[in-house]
């Protein structure tokens, strides 16, 4: 079974926000949290006069209205909608009677308040269901006590408890009584066949606020008495301040102060534009060390590393060197990708108010707990003094895992003892990093008697640790198989970028496998299926993926894309973040340059919580993958990034986005990740479609430059 969508088919609900207060009665394991960011859902029930905190996740009003806390950072992955859906399902309430609130950091209540690795739903699945089921059982027990009957005679549905004799009572009437009951320790979770909310498409709870410009994001945050800060950082990586002249900056109207901290200088002003102007007028002379790096040397370092294996391979099945030596022919290909910035639409920002008694932080951060501990350490404070309220994030893609901007805001506020909103300019964002590391891959395949006889991958990347995924496909499918990885050093800051490592590894690998299939005179999909099916009978070593699930998405994509019957199709498949994805891209050529017109995508991600949100994530990953594979290019000269804004850094345009058909493998398995898995295979699908259309292969990103060179 599949669920299909066209990327341009969207129907937004008009909704508005609703707020409420509460009486604090909570679990010892779910202490109450009172954020002030509400959803835009219009409930069908009236606003309560009194709320009852049944747990840290759930408040129920005396009218039966339910507030559900969304614990994890919302970065556009739609978990502020899907996590409360899971709770509401087990709680047995009507979704239209739910108000969603964004929770702040609270380690006593919530676990893993992180947006990263496409793991929020996967890690929260059981605990969120348990939270809803626990409160449901408490409400049932409260009704049993009220009616002096056995709880086994009761059921719950849509915010109401029903007795088998026909009596009913609403959650609003039971809330105060349920809140005082002993917490059950063993609750029954629903069978997926009985789901009423999970699996049904629900609109983003913030959609009306997003499309009408409601202040949901960190950059929107305001506080009376707040000042603004913009920071001047070294012009290049490897520089330190030698001298500073802030005379011109201090003379600008609105500038309040200039504060140096380390090799950075903060310009404090009453308005953001005054701070930006002050930054531009600041005169700083830097001294440089001997490590001002450039793109030419980066590429040379990658090529050198890829020329030789390591002493200790990541994986070494059979005898690859012997297999390659005995081969009739060797296919040897190298793929290179550049550093990339993260490019979230909302630039880095954070609010901080440091006083003698507290450190209050508000803003967009993917790792609030880690940020809390780092801020506490930086300021020499106890972590209990540091609070973090989460705002919605205008993109992140891994950039907001690293809360250096929050630390800067806290340090500045500590020095000036004023509430401050730190904001990066777009140029600051491009210039400061961290970046996706540049990487390269060299594949060698031996061919003996017309068949694949050996496979050797050498990977290399800057500050990547392991640049490979040695136990993922095609591991286990080839007798003589070896993987090596080189970790190159750089002083250019690097970090996780949407689908770390695999964002380019998949493109390179799937391009090579496609070329190998052509060399063996085999259909690209058939070749992959042969490898996987042979491994089912003769698996080589251990693998970290499931053969049947990979086969399943490949077959689904082949059927849904009408593979082989349409022009200029390219195939790619990949496993990452516990999810299996297969994609077929189609292109049209204009003046020998391609436009991707259609992508058919098959996904096995376990049970789908919110199909509408899931489709959005899948489409976003594909478009992001296509755009950066074709156009993404960041270059360095003398230790600094040459591209400083979107007029120099090419992104995919709306008119260049393809129609996308999404097909889910029907499953009741626990949910897996969706924010990242569709990005890695996208570049390979486009490269392989380009070959189908032109007979020319692509080896270096951004592919558009290579396409132009190939003519």
N, C-alpha and C positions, 0 to 999 in steps of 0.2 A: 504494500500500500504506500502511496506517496501523497504529500500535500504540496500543491503547486501554487506559486505566486508569480505575478509579473512585477518587475521592480517599480513600474510607474503606477501601480494600482494601490492607492492609499485613500482611506476615508477617515478623516479626523473627527472625533467627537468634540463638541463644544462643552467644556466643563469649567467649574470654578472651585476656588479653595474654601475650606471650612476649618475653623480652629476650635480648640477646646482645652479646658483645664482638667484637674484630676485629684482624687483622694488617694494618697499613697498607701496601698496595701499590696505587698509583693512577695514573690518567692524568695527564699534565701539565695537561690542560685540564679534568679532573674531580678535583681534589684531595679527599681524604677529609674527611668531616664526621661527627661523632659525637654526635648528639642523643640524648636519653634518653626521648623520648615514643614509645611503641610502639603498634601497632594491636591490635585484639582478635581477629584471625584465629587460629583454631586450625589450625596446620599439620599435615599428615599425616605429616611426617617428624620424626625425633627431633632434639633440640637438638644442634648441632655441638660438637665439642671445639675446633675451630679454624675461624675465619672468614678469608676472603681478600677484600680490597677489590680487585675487578677494575676498578671505576671509582668516581667520586664518587657515582654513583647506585646502584651495585649491589655488594653483598657476597654471596659464596656460601660456605656452610659445607661442611665435609667430608662431611656427610650428604646434601648436595644441597639443603638448605634455603636459600632466597634471601631476602635483605633488600633492599628497594627503598626509596630515599629519596623522600619527597614534598617538593619544594622550595618550593612556594608557600604563603602563609598560608592556613589553612583557616578560613573564616568561615561555614560552613554550606552552601557551594556544592558540597561533596562532592568537591573536587579531591584531597583526601588519599586518596581511593579511585580516582578516574578517571585521575589522572596516572600512578600506578604500574601501572594496568591497561594503559596504552599501552606502557609499557616492557616489561611482562611478555609482552604479545602478541608483540613483535618478538624478545624473548629466547627465546621458545619454552619457557616453563615452565608448569606447572600452577598455576592461581591458588591452589589450596589449599596449595601449597608455598611461599607468599610471606608474609613479614612486612613490614609497612609501618612506616617511621619518619618522623617529622616532622623535616625538616632545619631547622637554624638559618640565619641570614644568613651567606652565604659567597659573596662576589663572585668569588672565584677559581674557583668550581665552577659556580655557577648564574647564569642570566641572567633578568632581569625577575622577581624575587621580589616580585611585587605582586599583591594581590587588589583589582582595580578595573577597571571598564569591561567586565566580562564577557569578559575577554581572556586568562585564564590558559591555557585549553586551546588557543585559537586560536593564540596565540604559541608555545606549547610543543609543538604537534603534531609538527612535523618533528624538532625536537631531541630530544624524548623517544623517538620512534620510532628515531632514529639511535643514541641511547644504548643501547637494547635490542639493536638489530641489530648494533652494533659488538661488544658482549660476546658475542653469539651466534657471530659469525664468529671471534672469538678462541678460543672453546671448540671450535669445529669444527677450527680450525687445530691446537689442542693435541691433539685426537684424531688428526688426520692425522699429526702428528709421532710420537705414541705408536705408531700402527700402521704407520708408514712407508708411507703411502698418499697418494693425491691427495685434496685437500679436496673436489673435485668429486664424489667417490664417496660423500660423507657428507651426511646430513640431520640436523636436530635436531627433537625433538618432546618436549614435556612433561618437560623437564629431562634428556633423554637424547640422546646422539649415536648415530646408527644408520649402519652401513656397509651397502652394497648386498648384501654377502654374508651379512648377518644378525647380525654382531657388534654389540654395544651397550656403551656406557660412560656412566656417569652424570656429571652436572655436578660433583658433589662430588669425584669422583676426578680431574677435570680442572682444578679451580679454581686450585690452586697453580701448575700449569704455565701456564695461560692468563694468569695475572697478570703473568708475566715476558715475555710476547710483545710484539713490536712492534705498535703500534696501527694497525689498517687505516684508511685514509683514504677509501676508497670502498666503501660497503657497500650491498647490495641490500635494499630495504624490501619487505615483504610486499604481495601483492595483496589488496585488501579482501575478495575472495571466499574467501580462505583464513583469515580471522580466526576465532579460537576464543574469545577473551576479549572483544575489542571488539564491542559490539553486544549483549552478554548482560548481563542485570541482575545487579549485584553489590551485596550489602548494604554499607552504610557500615562501614568498617573500625573505627570507634570506637563502633558502636551500643551494644554492651553497656556500655561505660564511660559513655556518655551516659545511658542509662536507669537505671543503677544508681548514679549520682552519683559516679563515679570522678573524681578531681581532674585534669581535662583542661584547664580554662580558666584564664586568667590570674588571676582572682580567687581561685582555689584555691591558688596558689603559696605555699609556705612555705619559710623558711630559718631555721636556728638563729640566734638573736641579732637577728632582724628586728624592727623597730618599724613602727608604722602611722602614716600621715599622712592627714589630711583638711584640705582647703584652704578657707579663707574667701576668696571672690572678691568684687569690687564687686557691690552689689545691683542695679545698673543699668548698661547700656552707656553710657559717657560719664562715669563717675565715677572719682575718684581718692581715695586715703586722705588725710584731713586729720589725724586723730589716732587713736591706738590705745590701748586699756586692756585688758590681758590678765590682770589680777589674778584675776578669778573663774575664768578658764580654768586658770591655773596651780595653783589650789587644788583642782582636781578630781583625785580619786584615779586614778592611772594616767597622767596627763599628764606627759610628760617635759620638753617644751620647746615654745616658741612662736617661730616663725621668720618674719620678714617678708622677702619677696622681691618687689620692685616694688610693685604695688598688690594683692598677694596675701599671705595669712598662713597658714602651715602650722602645724597643731596636731599635735605628735608625741606618741604615747602607746604604752603597751605592749599595748593592746587597741583594736580598732577602735571599740567603743562609747564608750570614754573619749575618743577623738579626736573622735567625732561630738558628744558632750556638750560637749566643750571648744569646738568650733566654734559651737555654739548660745549659749554663754555669753560669747563674745568680743564686746567692745564696740568698734565701729569707727564713726567719723564720717567721712562722705565729703563731698567737694566735687564739685559737678556742673558740667559745661559747659553750653552752650546747645543741645545736640543730644540731649535725652532724647525719643526718638521714640515714636510711638503708632500703632496700627492705623488709626485714622481718617485720619491724614495719609498713611499708606502708600497707602490706597485712593484718596485724592484725587490723589496723585502718579501712580498708575497710570492713572487716568482721564484726567488731563491729558495724559500722554504718548501715550495711545492716540488722542487727538483729532486728531493730525497725523502725517503721514509724516515721514521723516528727509530730510536733504539728499542723503545717499548711500545708496540702497537696497541691500540685500543681494543682491537679484535683481530684474531689470526686463526682462521679456520683452514685446515689443510695446509697446502704449500703453494701460495700464490706465485712466488718467484719461479718455482719450477714450472707451474702451469703457464706462466707468461713466456718463459724460455722455450717451452715445447710448442707454443701456439703457432699456427700457420700464419696468423695475422694478429696485430694488436691495434685496437682502437684507443687512441690516446688524446684526451681533450682536457683543456683547462678553462675554468670559468672564474671571472673576477667581478666583485661588486664593491662600490665605494662606501665610505662613511655616509651616514644620513642623519639629518636632524629629525626631531619627533614631529614638529609642526602642528601642535594642537592649536585650534582656532583661538582659544582663550589663552593669552600669554601667562607666564608664571606670575603668581601673586599670592599674598598672604597677609592677614591681619594679625597683629600682636599687640597686647596690652600687658606690659610687665610692671608690676608694682611690688612693694615690699612683701605683700601677703599672697600674691597669686601671679600666675602666668596664663593669660587667656589667649588662645589661638583660635582663629576662624579661617577656614579656607578650603581649597580643593587639594586633597592629598590622598594618594592611593594607599599609604602606609601610616595611618595615624598613630598606632601604638609605637612603632619604631621611631617615628618623629617625636613623640612625647619623650621617650627615653633619651634621645639625642639632645633635645632642647634642654632637658633637665641637667644632663651632664655638662653641656656647654655653659649654662648659667650657674652651675653649682647649686642647683635646687633639688628638692625631692620631687620625684615624678608625680606624687599625689598633688603637688601644687600646680601642675601643668594640665590644663583642660584643653580639649580640641573639639570644636564643633565642625561638623562636616557640611560643606556646601556641594551642590552639584558641580561637576567638572565639565568644562567646555573642551573635552578631548584630553588625552594623556598619552596613550599608546606606549606606556612604560616611563615616560618622562616624569610623571608625578609619583612614581615609586620613590624617587630621590628627593627628599624634602629639604634640599639645601636652601631653597627660597624661604621656607618656613623658619629655618635656623637663622637666616640673614635677618628676617623680620623681627624675630625674638631678640637677636643681639642688638639690633638698632634701637628697638623700644627700650631695652634694658639700659642702653647708654643715654638716651634722651629722656627716659621716663615719661613718655607720652604714648597714647594709642596711635599706632601707625599702620598704614596700608602700604606694603611694598608692592610695586608693580614693575615688571620687566617691559621694556619696549620690544617690539618685534625683532629689532636688530640685536637686542640683548639676548633674546631667546636663541637666535641663530648662532650668536658668537660664543655663548657660554657652555654649551653642551649640557649633559652628556649626549653622545651620539651613538647611533648604531655603528658598531665597529666594521671597518673594511674587512673583507674576507675573500678567500679564494679556494677553489677545489680542483684537484686534478684526478681524473678517472682514467684508469687503464683496464681494458677488458681483453682477454685472450679469446681468440676464436680458433677452434680445432675441429676439422672435418665438418665445417658448417654450423657448429654449435658453440654456445658460450662455455668456455673452459676455465676461466678465472676472472676475478673482479678485484681491483685494488683502488681504494680511495685514499687520497692524501688531502687533508684539510688544513687550512691555516687562517688565523684571524688575530686581530689585535686585542689583547686583554680579554680574550674569550674563554680562557681555560680550555675547555674541550670544544673545538669547532665542529664536531661531528655528532651524530647519533648512531653509534656503532651497532646497537641492537634493534634498530628499526629497519623496515623494508629497504633494500632487498636482503638484509641479514637473514640467515637461516635457509635461504632458497638456493644458494650456490655453494658447492663443495669447497672450492678454493677461493677464500674470501678474506680480505685484509683491510683494516681501517687504521690510518695513522692521523695524528693531529698535532700541529705545531701551534704553540701559543706565543705570539709576537708581542713585544712590549712597546708602549707608546705613552707619551705624557699628555696626549689628547684624551680627555675624559670620555669614557665609553660606558654604556649601560644597556639594560634590556630595552629592546625596541620590538614592537608588536610581533609576537611569535619569535622569541630570541633564537638565534642560530639558524633555525629552520626557515626563516623568512627568505634566505637566499639558498641555503643548502638544498631545499626542495626543488627550487627552480633549476639549479644546476643538475641535480640528480635526475630529475624527470626529463630534462632535455637530453641528457646523455643516454638514458635508457631508451628514449625514443629513437635517437640516432643509432643505437646498438640494434634495436629491432629492425630498422631499415637496412642496416648492414647484413643482418641475418635473413632478410627478405621475409619478415613476419609482420603482420598487423600489430601496431603498438599495443592495443588492448589485449589481443590474444597472447602476445608475448608475456605480458605481465601476469595474466591469468595462468599461463603455463608454469611460470616460476612458482606462483603461490600454490597451485594444485599439486605440483611435484613435491613441494615442501610438506604438504599434508601427509604424504606417504614416506618422506625421507627428510625430516627436518634436521638441519645441520646446526648443532649448538642451541643455545637459549636465545629467545627473542622476547621483546617487550611489547609486541602487538599480536592481535589475533588474526590468523589467516582467514577464517571464515568471514569476519566482519570486513576485512579489506576486499575480499572477493565480492561480498554483497554490494558494497557501494560502487565498485567498478561495473558490475553487471547492471545495476540500477541506472547509472549514468549512461552506459552504452545504449540501453533501451530507450530512455527518455530523450536522449539527444538525437535519436535516429542516426546513430553513428554509421558513417560510410555512405550515407545517402544525401548528405548536404555538403556544400562546398567549403573548402579551407577550414577543416576542423582540426583542432589540436587537443590531445588528451594529456591529463596529469592527475595523479592521485597521491595522497599523503595521509599519514597518521601523525597527529600531534595533539597534545593536551587531552589525551584519552579519547579522541574523536577521529573518526574515519571520514575522509572526504575524497570525492572524485569529481573532476571538472572537465567539461568539454567546451573549449572556446571556439568561436567562429569569427573570422575577420573578412573584411572587404578591403581591397587595395585601391588607393587613389594616388597616382603618380608613384607607384611602387612602395608607398607607405601605408601602413594598415590602420584600420579602425576596427576595434572589437565591437561586434554588433550583437552577439548573443553568447551567453554562458549558461550551460545546463549543469546544475550542481546537485550531487547526491550526497547526503550526510547521514551518518549513523552516530547520533549523540545520546543514545538512550531515550528515555521518555522525554517528550518535549513539554516543558511547563507552559510556555506562552508562545504559540506558533507565530503570532504577529511579531513579537519581540525577537524571536529566534530568526525569523526570515530577515529582519532588519540587520541583525548581527552578521548573518551569512553574506548578505548583499554588501554590507559595508566592508567586510574583510576581502571580498573578491575585488571590489572597486579599488580599495587601498592597495592590494597586491598588484593589480594591473597597472595602476598609476605610477607606483614607485619603481616597478620593474621597467617600465617604458621610459620614465622621465627623471626619476630621482637621482640627483647628482650633487654632492657636496665636495668641494675641492679645497685644499689647504696650500698656503704659500707663506713661508717664514712664520709658521706657527699659528696662523689665523685662518679662519674660514673666509673664503672669497665671496661666497653667496650670503647676502645679509638680509634679504627679504623676498617676498613672493614674486617681485618683478625680475628677480635673478634665479630663483629656484622654481622650476616648473612642476606644477601639480596637474593631475588629470582634471579636465573641465567637465562640467555637467553634460555638455553636448557630446562628450566622448565616452560617457558611461553606457555600457551595454544593457540590453534587456536581460534579465536573469531569471531563470526558472529554478526553483528550489524544490527538491524532492527528499523527504525524510524516509529513512528505513523505519517501518513501524516497530516499536520496541517498548517493553515495559521494564527494561534494565534501568538501573539508577542513572540519572542524568550526568553527562560529562561536560566538557568545555565547549563554548561557541564563539567567544570574542575573538579568538585568534586562528583557529584551525583552517578556515577557508582562505586565509591569505597565502600561506606557503605554496600551495599548488598553482596559484593563479598565474604567476610569471612563466612557469614551465608550459602551461596550456597555451599561452599566447605565443611563446617562442616556437612551440611545435606547430601551431596553426600557421605561423609565418613561414615555416619550412614547407608546409603543405601547399601554400599559395605561391611560393617563389623558388623552392628548391634550395634555399640558403639557410644556414644555421647561425644562431646567435650565441655568443660566448661571453660578452662583457656588458654589464649594466652600467648606465641606462641603455636599454636596447635601442631606443630611438636614434641615438647617435650612431650606433653600429648599422642600423637599418639605412640611414642616410649615406653612410660610407659604402655600403654594399650596392646602393643604387637600386 
